[in-house]
Structures are given as C-alpha cells and as structure tokens.
Amino acid sequence: MKIKPEIPNNALPPLPPNREIVESKSVLRQESKAAVALAELKGIANTLPNQSILINAIVLKEAKASSEIENIITTHDSLYQALIAKSFKPDSATREVLRYREALFEGFNFIHKKGFLSTNGIIKIQNILEENTAGLRKLPGTVLKNGATGKVVYTPPDDKNVISRLMSNLEKFLNEDDTDDISPLIKLAVQHYQFESIHPFYDGNGRTGRIVNVLYLMLKGLLDIPILYLSGFIINNKGEYYRLLREVTFSNKWEPWIIYMLQGIEQTAKDTIGQVNDINKLMNNTINIVKEKSPRIYSKDFIEVLFEQPYCKIDFLVERMKIERKAASRYLQNMEEIGILKAKKIGRENIYINTKLFDLFKK
C-alpha cells in the first residue's frame, strides 16, 4: 500500500523488518567499522581515573546539541552556572537542556536497576523532558511539517490502539536476546527509525528517541556508561537525517538509513576517543604543574574534583575531600595563583573555572 504524507500511517509495519533488507554487504562493512570504534571507546573510557569526568562532559554536550536540533539554544557557560551556582537564574532554554540531562540520567538509572527498557521507562524519560504526564498520544491531529514551507511531510499513526501495539512491539525488539539475530548496531538504526515513525508522544519525540539510542547501547553491553551521543553528528548532517528517514517510510530504502546511522556511531565514537585522550593529557599536565608549584596541596582526589566539571566551588572540596572550608578556599585560591583556575563571582558565590577543561568541552 502506498503511503501518503497526509494520511496517518496506521499500517506502519511492526519490527523486525526482513533481515535481507537490513543486512546488505555495504551495511555489514560499515557495521564492522562502527563496532571497532565503539569497542575502542568502551576500552579507552576506562583509562580515566574517574569516569564521571567524561559522563559530565558528554552528557551536557549531548543535552545542548540534542536541544539545538529542536531549536532550543543555550550556552555551555549558562549550563554550568545553572548546575553549580545557587543564585544563578537560568533562562527557559537552559532549563530545557538541563531537563534533558535529568531525563537521560533517569533512563540510565532505570536500565541499571531493571536490566531492560520498557515503554513505561521511555514514558518517564519523556515526562521529565516535557514536564507533563500526557503519556502516549491518544488523540489524532499530530502531523510533521516542513519548517520552511509548512507542507505536511509525514503523519504518524493516530489510532491509540495502534500506537500502544507498536510500542509494545518496539519494547520487545529492544529487549530481546540478540543471539542468531540482527547485529545490535544495525538494530539500533532500525529501532530509532521505528520510534521516530511511531512518534508516540505529543512532544519530545526527537530528544526521547536520541536518549533511547545510548540506553540501547548500554543494554547490549556495547558501552558501560552513557558516553556516546549522536546529536552532534545529526546536527552536522541534519538534511540527510530527515531525508533518509522519509526514504525508509515512503520507499522502503533501509540500506542508506542504516549506513548513515552506523557512520554516525563510528564518527562519534572516534570523536569521543579523541576527547578522552585530550582530557587525560590535560589532567596529566595539570598534575605536573600542581606537583611542581603546589606540592603541599597536591592529591589525586583534589585533581579529580577539579576535572569532574569545569566549574568548581568550595563546597565540592569540603564534601569530597572532607576538609574545612578555609582549607578548601585556600586550595582554590592557590590554583588561581598558579594559573589552573580562574575565579568568577556569581551572586555571592565564588566559582572557580578550569578554563582549559571548559574550552576542551566546548570543542
């Protein structure tokens, strides 16, 4: 049956698609490259002394990039100030990006506790993103339009029973054992297409779907922590992303879409590997400087606190290092004196910025 953009796609086929369609030779070649890069990332992430350093860096970068796809624009500086300074009042865009971060950690904790990802878990993620409890769509009327022309490009299923049935099918596909089945990386591309095509929520589908991507990689043991996000790749190739999604829907062309997603995984994994190496290099340089110029206050824990996120304050040292506030203040002032940190006043609070780390995270 020919699909028309203006007619609800209530006949959207359940998963999985025919294996021959999604496992061409070209797809398998690209899948192999993506798998190698992802395995290298998983291994190199373990070289960081504290993996929360990378989690904090990548999660905020992804939150910002994913929201930019939805035209929600904020800055790294606003994000970090909102996280650390009690007196800082974030604007609406910054609050939305921070909700993305919160939603991602909700999903991370969900699969860590449960060992699977359910429809209810996905709904919880979307609830946090959109600050509502509307759940799955129950009313018709949702259409996707070209932002420039206003022309309808796709109408997702509008029958609540169809949406519920398709989400149950997707849940099974996400959690089933992959033995003798399609490669998990190919399945990631397939499930992402399906989720976006179901378009199960009134709002927040794009960002929810991008969170599901990284959770799926963790479910399948391809990553230990949530450190690979495709939003940057999608932003840089946004036209291709939407064009290839439509080609699957209207022409059943799976191969270009799957290759696109696999290339995104490979490229993003390589970029993240580079960032891990840069963080390690900067941390080692910082250790050498502190050992040389301030040996009395050097400790492994102290350096880790300075790297967990680019903005630091006295409370962080008091809590993590179990030292008095006067000592913590003296440590941070000393780091400013030797050029490691730069002080900034936000309201009544003194915040100290690891400027080189901040610049690294902005790249």
N, C-alpha and C positions, 0 to 999 in steps of 0.2 A: 504494500500500500504506500502510495506517495505521500510524504509528509509535507504539510503546508505550514508556513510560519505562523499564520493567523489562527490555526486550529490547534486546540490543546492536544499534546502528544500523549494521550491516554493509552496508546498502543506501544509505548516505549518498551522494548524487549527486556526481560529480566536477564540477569547475569547467570552464567558466563556466556560470552559470545563464542562462536566456533573457534576452536584452537588454531585451525589452519589459517584463519583470517588474521589473528593477532600475533602469530609466531612465524613470520616470514624470515628468510635468511638475513635480510637487512636489519630487521628488528633484533634478531638474536646477536648479530655482530655488535650493535650498539648496546644491547643489554650487557654484554660481556665487558665492554669498556666502563659502563656505569657501575657495574658490580665491583670491578677492580678499584675504581676511585673511591667508592663508598667503603670498601673494606680497609683501604689505606687510611681514610678519615677516622674510622672507628678505632683503628690501632693508634694513630698519632694523637688522638684526643687524650689517650691515657698517659702521654708524656707530660701533660700539665700537672703540676703538684696539687692543684685544686680545680676540679672540673667546673665548679660554679663560676669561675672566671670566664670560661668560654660560653657557658649557658647564658649568663647575664648579657654578655656581648651580643651573641647571635639572636637571642630572644627579642631584645629591644630593636635590633636591626630589622628583624623579620616583622615585628609588630609595626614598625614605621613603614616599611616597604609594602606590606600587605594592605595597610590602610591607604597608602598612596594610590594603589590600584583602584580603590573606591573613592578617590579624590578627597581623602582626609589627610591634610598636610600639617605636619608639625616639625619641630627640630629636635635633634639629639639633645641639645642643651636644655630645652624645656622638659624633655622626658626625664633626664637625670635629676634635674632640680625638683621635679614633681615627686620623684621617688625618695629623695633624701631630705628636702627642706620642709619642715612643718608649716612654715609661713608662706610658702610658695603656692599661689592660686593658679592651677593650670587652666588653660582655655578648653573649650569643648573638644577641639581636635586632639589635644594631648590626652584628655580623659578617655576618648575613644580608643586611642592607641594603647593606653595603659590597661583598658579592659581587654584588649586582645592578648596582652601579656598574661593577665589574670586567667583568661579563658584557656590559654594554652597550658598553663600550669594545672588548671582543673582537669584537663584531658590527660595530662601526664600522670597526675596522681590517680585518676580513675583507672587507667590501664595498669598502673603499678600495683594497685590494690586488687583489682578484679582479674587481671590477666586476659581481658578481652575488651572490645569496644562495641557497645550496644547502641541502639537507636536512642535510648534514654540518656546515655553518656553524651552522644552528639547533641541532643537537645539541651543538656546542661551547658555545653560549650556555647551554643547559640544564645541561650538565655543570658549568659554573662556578657557576651558581645553586644547584645541589643538592649539589655536591661529590661526584658519583658519575659512573660511566661506564656506567650501565644502558642508555642509548640509547633507541630506540623500544620501546614496550611489546611484549612477546612473549607475555605470559600473560593470560588472561581474569580477570575479577573486579573491574575498575575500575568504580565507579558514582559518580554525583554525587547528593548528598542535600541536602534542605532542612536547613539548620543548626538550625532551631528544632524541626522535627517529626521529623526523621530519615527522612522519606519520600523514596524514590528519585524524582528529577525527570528524570534522563536517564542512559542507559547508552551510552557511546561504542562505536565499533567494537571488537571484541575479537579479530578474526582478524588475526594478524600480517601476513599477505599483503595483506589489505585495507588495513591501516594503511600499509604500505610503498607500496602502489599510490596511495593517496590523497595521501600526502606527495610522491610524485614528480609527481603531477598539480598539487599546490599549488606546488611548486617551479617548474614550467613556467609557471604562471599568474603568479607573482611576477616572473619574469624576461623574459616575452615582450614583444615590441615592441608598444606601445600604439597605433600608427598604425591608424586606422579601427577602433578598438576602444572598449571602455568607458572612461570617464574614470578616470584613476589614483586620484582621491579616492573615487570610487564603488567601484573595485576594492579599495581599502584596507579598506572596510567589509565587502566580500564575503570577502576573504581572511581577515580577522580572525574572522568567523563560522566559516569553514571550519576554521581552525586549532583554535579552541576546540571545535568539534564533533568533529573527529578525536581531540582530546585525546591526542596521540601519546605522552606521557611518563607515567610513574607519578606524578611530582610536578613542580611548577614550570611547569605549562602556562600559567597565567594570566600570570605575570610574563614568561615567554618570549614569549608572544603579544604583550604590550604593547611589548617591545623590538623585535619584528619590525615593528610598526607604524611606528615612527620610522625604522627602517632602510629600509623600503619607500619612504617619502617621499624619502629621500636617493637611493635607487636611481633614482627617477623624476625627479631634478633639481629637486624642489619645495623642498628645503632643502639648504644646503651643509654644515651642521653639525647634530649631533643636539640640537635645542633645542625640540622640540615633543612634549610627553608628555600623554597623555590620562588618566592615573590620577587626577588631582585631579577632573576632570570626572566620571569614573566613580564615585569615592567619593561625590560630591555627588548622584549620580543612580543609585546602586547598584541599587535595586529595579527601575528601568526597564531597566537594562543586562541583567539576567538575565531579566526578563520578555520583553523583545524578542528576545533570543537564542532563547528557547523558542518564541516565536511563529513564527520562521522555520522551526524544526525541525518543529513539530507542525502548523502551519497554512500554511506556505509564504508568510508575510507578510513580504516583503523590504522594502517601502517604509518602514514605521516604523523598522525597524532601521537602514537606511541613512541616513535623515534624522537619527536620533539621533547616529550617528557623525559625520556632517557638521556637525551643530550643535556637537558636541564639538570638532572641529577648528577651527571658526570661533571659538568662545568661548575656547579655549585659546590660539589664535594672538593674539587681541586682548589677553588677559591677559599674554602674554609680551611683546607690544609695549609694554604699559604698564610692565612690569618693565625692559625695555631703556631706556625713557625715564627711569625713576627712577634707574637705575644711572648713566646719562650725567649727569643733573642732580647727583647726589651726588658723582660724580667731579669735575665742574667746580667745585662748591662747595669740595671738598677742595683742589683745585689752587689756588684763590684764597686759601684760608686759609694753605696752606703757603707760597705765594709771598709773602704779606704778613708772616707771623710767623717763617718759617724759610727765607728766600730762598737762603741759602748751601747748603742741602742739597736744594733742590728739583731734581728732574729728572723727565722723562717716565717713564723706567724705574722710578724709585722709586715713583711713584704707582701704576703698573700692578701692581707687586708687592703693594702694599697692598690691591689690589682683586681679585687673582686668586682669593682666597678670604678669608673673614672673619678667619681666624686666620693670623698671621704669626710668624716667628721669625728669629733672626739668620742661620741657615743659608740661608734663602731669599735674603736680600740678598747674602750672600757669593757664592752661586752665580750669581745673575742679574746683579748689578752689578759683580762682580769687585773687591770691596772687602775690606779686612781686617775681622776680627771685631770689633775695638774700634770701628772706624768704624760698622759695622752696628749694634752695640749702642747707640752714641751717637745714631744716626739714630732708632732705635725709641723710645728714652727721650725724645728730643725730641718725637716725635709724641704721646707720652703727656702730656707737659707742656702741649702746646697743644690737647689735647682730641680729637685724631684717633683715638688708640688707647687701649686700657685693658689694663694688664698683668695677667697671671694666671699663677700658679705651678702647674705640673703636674709632680709629681715634682721633679726637679732642674732642669727646663727653665723658662725664662721665655718665655711665649707672649703675644703682643700681639693683642688683638681689635679689629677695626674694627667697633665696636658698631653704628653706623648701617647699615653694609652687612649685618651679621648680622641686624638687625631687618628690613631690607628683604627678605632671602632667606627669612625665616620667614613672611612675609605669605602 
